Amino acid sequence: MKKAIIETVFWILMSVVFGMGVFFFMGDISGYQWFTTYTLEKMLSFDNLVVFFLIFSFFKVPKELQHRCLFWGILGAVIFRLIFILFGISMLSYFHWLIYPIGAYLVYTGIKMLFIDDDFNIEDSNIYQKIIKYFKFNPQFVKDKFFHNGVPTKLLLVLLVIELTDITFAFDSVPAALCVTSDLFIVFTSNLFAIMGLRAMYFVISEIIEKFWALNIGVSIILVSIGLKIFLANILHIPELYFFIFTILTIVMSGVISVVFPRNK
């Protein structure tokens, strides 16, 4: 836990230093956009980690094997995010009007997160059902191997579920970033820094996962706000600084509410 906390703090500090570099070399507007996108992606990654925790619990993955699974899972997330971002930016450059359906999707996603109790049931999920339908796996863990005697092991099954789950999360996080800015450098680097350090952050969050229940509310409010900002852009201009401050305050208030009003009360 001590090592995980130190590594988590290290990556957050590195992100702050990089963000300050964006301020210095690209200007204030780009700097605020970078920090807004990074903060949002970091909070959305919290949901990823919660689902990873449920996946590991469901498959009864030993702690010593979770490190290896998370390493390859996060590497895959970086690659898929880059593909999603390049595709999204290229589409918006040719069809700018797509920003409005994306904004509407973010409003829908935020409202769904806020009002719908959507428990993640792995056995009932389409991802899990299709994987076990088309592939045969060794039902046991064989040390830290993904294959044993040419047969995929249970650890590879867990990795596939994590990778495909992360792709579904990318459908929320990448559009949210593109609604803040369409700058490829800002969107990709903010996503990259939000993802880096997730492996260490997972072991921290797995210990406090129940305490910060209100973070979901904060993230949903931000997603709805980004969507509304898109539709109101021609009527009401909100400076990047103000929206960044709003994002930070929303997250902080969500954390305070979680501590002051514990879920069990």
Stockholm file with secondary structure:
# STOCKHOLM 1.0

chainA/1-265         MKKAIIETVFWILMSVVFGMGVFFFMGDISGYQWFTTYTLEKMLSFDNLVVFFLIFSFFKVPKELQHRCLFWGILGAVIFRLIFILFGISMLSYFHWLIYPIGAYLVYTGIKMLFIDDDFNIEDSNIYQKIIKYFKFNPQFVKDKFFHNGVPTKLLLVLLVIELTDITFAFDSVPAALCVTSDLFIVFTSNLFAIMGLRAMYFVISEIIEKFWALNIGVSIILVSIGLKIFLANILHIPELYFFIFTILTIVMSGVISVVFPRNK
#=GR chainA/1-265 SS CHHHHHHHHHHHHHHHHHHHHHHHHHCHHHHHHHHHHHHHHHHHHHHHHHHHHHHHHHHTCCHHHHHHHHHHHHHHHHHHHHHHHHHHHHHHHHCGGGHHHHHHHHHHHHHHHHHCCCCCCTTTSHHHHHHHHHCCCCSSCCTTCSEETTEECHHHHHHHHHHHHHHHHHHHHHHHHHHHCCCHHHHHHHHHHHHTTHHHHHHHHHHHTTTCTTHHHHHHHHHHHHHHHHHTTTTCCCCHHHHHHHHHHHHHHHHHHHHHSCTTC
#=GC SS_cons         CHHHHHHHHHHHHHHHHHHHHHHHHHCHHHHHHHHHHHHHHHHHHHHHHHHHHHHHHHHTCCHHHHHHHHHHHHHHHHHHHHHHHHHHHHHHHHCGGGHHHHHHHHHHHHHHHHHCCCCCCTTTSHHHHHHHHHCCCCSSCCTTCSEETTEECHHHHHHHHHHHHHHHHHHHHHHHHHHHCCCHHHHHHHHHHHHTTHHHHHHHHHHHTTTCTTHHHHHHHHHHHHHHHHHTTTTCCCCHHHHHHHHHHHHHHHHHHHHHSCTTC
//
